[in-house]
């Protein structure tokens, strides 16, 4: 018989080791999953984690794509981490990502085909504002009517997806596209294009913004009073009120920040890698970023590393699908395992496993 004994304080060793251990356990469980699908588990794990970076066959394509895939994940996860630290649960980043892309693209299409250096900055402002405004819906409902921000933000994702389809089929549809859904390719519209800053690196303004967000988050959380309030609200809500923290203002700040960064991620994606608004524009980055945030321990540097790791699974997953014929759903399950095992193993940070005594009857 075994029992769990609560630790006096969380173990620093287990807190640091759990993300690494979760990755290892995910590899093992993922290998079992791939084997049940009739695929070579060792080859699949190698294709996902090793070949994209070190194989000559794939590296020339995969290395630049690592930044392309990781950029939006890091940017969204940084914003989410503020709320999660303060027990403000924004689960609707995917919807804010979509709205930010729609707003940024709308600015580009409004000016098309006029030249102008100011078009891209206006797109950035519109993308951030769109994501922020969409996040303000659950923020206002929570502060005014005490609704649950988890449910409201999540349900708004489906509303955003309907708006995305409506725009791709209606107001934003390319008039020269022969009736096919989707907007113009704004990545070919020079004033609005989010092009590579350094050729063949995958580095574009979205990636630069993600790195800036990591630095901003680190400084804010560790050097600014607002960051102290965020941490205090999550660790000791009652003490936070005595310290002058206003819960309503903190909810608005956390949801607004995560919404703005999610909207920026969507805008940069629409103007760069995706190139246009389409029905299938939503790539699930908003949901995957939740995994990135927790895998990175809600710490900016950890999120940076976790985002690169998760971006690697996207690239490696695509290679595994093409090479081994793995279904896309299997790769999504594999990514989800990371969060599942991380949360499961997190138990060891707060509890010890002790041998239990059998009670005599």
ZIDA-V869410 format. One record per pair of residues at least 6 apart in sequence whose ideal C-beta (glycine too) atoms are under 7 Angstrom apart, sorted by the first residue. I is the first residue (numbers start at 0). J is the second residue. If there is no record, write none. Layout:
BEGIN
i:I j:J
i:I j:J
END
This chain:
BEGIN
i:0 j:355
i:0 j:357
i:1 j:352
i:1 j:353
i:1 j:354
i:1 j:355
i:2 j:353
i:2 j:355
i:3 j:350
i:3 j:352
i:4 j:350
i:4 j:351
i:4 j:353
i:5 j:349
i:5 j:350
i:6 j:349
i:6 j:350
i:6 j:351
i:9 j:348
i:9 j:349
i:10 j:348
i:13 j:347
i:13 j:348
i:14 j:348
i:17 j:341
i:17 j:344
i:17 j:345
i:17 j:347
i:17 j:348
i:18 j:294
i:18 j:296
i:18 j:341
i:20 j:344
i:21 j:337
i:21 j:340
i:21 j:341
i:21 j:344
i:22 j:337
i:24 j:340
i:25 j:336
i:25 j:337
i:25 j:340
i:26 j:44
i:28 j:336
i:29 j:44
i:29 j:333
i:29 j:336
i:30 j:40
i:30 j:44
i:31 j:40
i:32 j:329
i:32 j:332
i:32 j:333
i:33 j:40
i:33 j:43
i:33 j:325
i:33 j:329
i:34 j:40
i:36 j:325
i:36 j:329
i:38 j:323
i:38 j:325
i:42 j:323
i:43 j:319
i:43 j:323
i:43 j:325
i:46 j:315
i:46 j:318
i:46 j:319
i:46 j:322
i:46 j:323
i:47 j:312
i:47 j:315
i:47 j:316
i:47 j:319
i:48 j:311
i:48 j:315
i:50 j:57
i:50 j:315
i:50 j:318
i:51 j:57
i:51 j:61
i:51 j:311
i:51 j:314
i:51 j:315
i:51 j:318
i:52 j:58
i:52 j:61
i:52 j:62
i:57 j:318
i:61 j:314
i:63 j:199
i:63 j:200
i:63 j:201
i:64 j:201
i:64 j:314
i:65 j:201
i:65 j:307
i:65 j:310
i:65 j:311
i:65 j:314
i:66 j:200
i:66 j:201
i:66 j:202
i:66 j:206
i:67 j:201
i:67 j:272
i:68 j:310
i:68 j:313
i:68 j:314
i:69 j:306
i:69 j:307
i:69 j:310
i:70 j:205
i:70 j:206
i:70 j:209
i:71 j:205
i:71 j:264
i:71 j:268
i:71 j:284
i:72 j:284
i:72 j:287
i:72 j:288
i:72 j:291
i:72 j:306
i:72 j:309
i:72 j:310
i:73 j:209
i:73 j:213
i:73 j:302
i:73 j:303
i:73 j:306
i:74 j:205
i:74 j:208
i:74 j:209
i:74 j:212
i:74 j:260
i:74 j:263
i:74 j:264
i:75 j:92
i:75 j:96
i:75 j:260
i:75 j:261
i:75 j:264
i:75 j:284
i:75 j:285
i:75 j:288
i:76 j:288
i:76 j:291
i:76 j:292
i:76 j:295
i:76 j:302
i:76 j:306
i:77 j:212
i:77 j:213
i:77 j:216
i:77 j:260
i:77 j:299
i:77 j:302
i:78 j:256
i:78 j:257
i:78 j:260
i:78 j:261
i:79 j:89
i:79 j:92
i:79 j:257
i:79 j:288
i:79 j:289
i:79 j:292
i:80 j:216
i:80 j:292
i:80 j:297
i:80 j:302
i:81 j:229
i:81 j:253
i:81 j:256
i:81 j:257
i:82 j:88
i:82 j:89
i:82 j:253
i:82 j:254
i:82 j:257
i:83 j:292
i:83 j:297
i:84 j:229
i:84 j:230
i:84 j:233
i:84 j:297
i:85 j:229
i:85 j:232
i:85 j:233
i:85 j:249
i:85 j:253
i:86 j:232
i:86 j:233
i:87 j:148
i:87 j:250
i:87 j:253
i:87 j:254
i:88 j:148
i:88 j:149
i:89 j:134
i:89 j:148
i:89 j:152
i:89 j:254
i:89 j:257
i:90 j:149
i:90 j:152
i:90 j:153
i:91 j:137
i:91 j:152
i:91 j:153
i:91 j:155
i:91 j:156
i:92 j:257
i:92 j:261
i:92 j:285
i:92 j:288
i:93 j:156
i:93 j:281
i:93 j:283
i:93 j:285
i:93 j:286
i:94 j:133
i:94 j:155
i:94 j:156
i:94 j:158
i:94 j:159
i:95 j:130
i:95 j:133
i:95 j:134
i:95 j:258
i:95 j:261
i:95 j:262
i:95 j:285
i:96 j:130
i:96 j:261
i:96 j:262
i:96 j:264
i:96 j:265
i:96 j:284
i:96 j:285
i:97 j:159
i:97 j:160
i:97 j:163
i:97 j:265
i:97 j:280
i:97 j:281
i:98 j:129
i:98 j:130
i:98 j:133
i:98 j:159
i:98 j:262
i:99 j:126
i:99 j:127
i:99 j:129
i:99 j:130
i:99 j:261
i:99 j:262
i:99 j:263
i:99 j:264
i:99 j:265
i:99 j:266
i:100 j:126
i:100 j:265
i:100 j:266
i:100 j:268
i:100 j:269
i:100 j:276
i:100 j:280
i:101 j:129
i:101 j:162
i:101 j:163
i:101 j:166
i:101 j:276
i:102 j:125
i:102 j:126
i:102 j:128
i:102 j:129
i:102 j:262
i:103 j:122
i:103 j:125
i:103 j:126
i:103 j:266
i:103 j:269
i:103 j:270
i:104 j:171
i:104 j:182
i:104 j:185
i:104 j:269
i:104 j:276
i:105 j:125
i:106 j:118
i:106 j:121
i:106 j:122
i:106 j:125
i:107 j:118
i:107 j:122
i:107 j:185
i:107 j:188
i:107 j:191
i:107 j:270
i:108 j:171
i:108 j:182
i:108 j:183
i:110 j:118
i:111 j:183
i:111 j:188
i:112 j:188
i:114 j:190
i:115 j:190
i:116 j:190
i:118 j:190
i:118 j:191
i:119 j:190
i:119 j:191
i:122 j:191
i:122 j:266
i:122 j:270
i:123 j:263
i:123 j:266
i:126 j:262
i:126 j:263
i:126 j:265
i:126 j:266
i:127 j:259
i:127 j:262
i:127 j:263
i:129 j:262
i:130 j:258
i:130 j:259
i:130 j:261
i:130 j:262
i:130 j:263
i:130 j:265
i:131 j:255
i:131 j:258
i:131 j:259
i:131 j:262
i:133 j:155
i:133 j:159
i:133 j:258
i:134 j:254
i:134 j:255
i:134 j:257
i:134 j:258
i:135 j:255
i:136 j:151
i:136 j:155
i:137 j:148
i:137 j:151
i:137 j:152
i:137 j:155
i:137 j:254
i:138 j:250
i:138 j:251
i:138 j:254
i:138 j:255
i:140 j:146
i:140 j:151
i:141 j:148
i:141 j:250
i:142 j:247
i:142 j:250
i:142 j:251
i:148 j:254
i:160 j:281
i:163 j:278
i:163 j:280
i:163 j:281
i:164 j:278
i:166 j:276
i:167 j:180
i:167 j:181
i:167 j:182
i:167 j:276
i:167 j:277
i:167 j:278
i:168 j:180
i:171 j:182
i:171 j:276
i:172 j:180
i:172 j:181
i:172 j:182
i:173 j:181
i:173 j:182
i:173 j:183
i:180 j:277
i:180 j:278
i:181 j:275
i:181 j:276
i:181 j:277
i:182 j:275
i:182 j:276
i:183 j:275
i:184 j:274
i:184 j:275
i:185 j:191
i:185 j:192
i:185 j:269
i:185 j:270
i:185 j:274
i:185 j:275
i:186 j:192
i:186 j:193
i:186 j:270
i:186 j:271
i:186 j:274
i:191 j:270
i:192 j:270
i:193 j:203
i:193 j:204
i:193 j:205
i:193 j:267
i:193 j:270
i:193 j:271
i:194 j:203
i:195 j:201
i:195 j:202
i:195 j:203
i:196 j:202
i:196 j:203
i:203 j:267
i:203 j:271
i:204 j:267
i:205 j:264
i:205 j:267
i:205 j:268
i:205 j:271
i:208 j:263
i:208 j:267
i:212 j:260
i:213 j:299
i:213 j:302
i:213 j:303
i:216 j:299
i:217 j:299
i:217 j:300
i:219 j:225
i:219 j:226
i:220 j:226
i:220 j:229
i:220 j:230
i:228 j:239
i:228 j:244
i:228 j:249
i:229 j:249
i:231 j:238
i:231 j:239
i:231 j:242
i:231 j:244
i:232 j:239
i:232 j:244
i:232 j:249
i:261 j:285
i:264 j:284
i:269 j:275
i:269 j:276
i:269 j:280
i:273 j:280
i:287 j:309
i:287 j:334
i:290 j:309
i:290 j:334
i:290 j:337
i:290 j:338
i:291 j:302
i:291 j:305
i:291 j:306
i:291 j:309
i:292 j:302
i:293 j:338
i:293 j:341
i:294 j:305
i:294 j:337
i:294 j:341
i:295 j:301
i:295 j:302
i:295 j:304
i:295 j:305
i:309 j:334
i:312 j:333
i:312 j:334
i:316 j:330
i:319 j:325
i:319 j:330
i:320 j:327
i:320 j:330
END
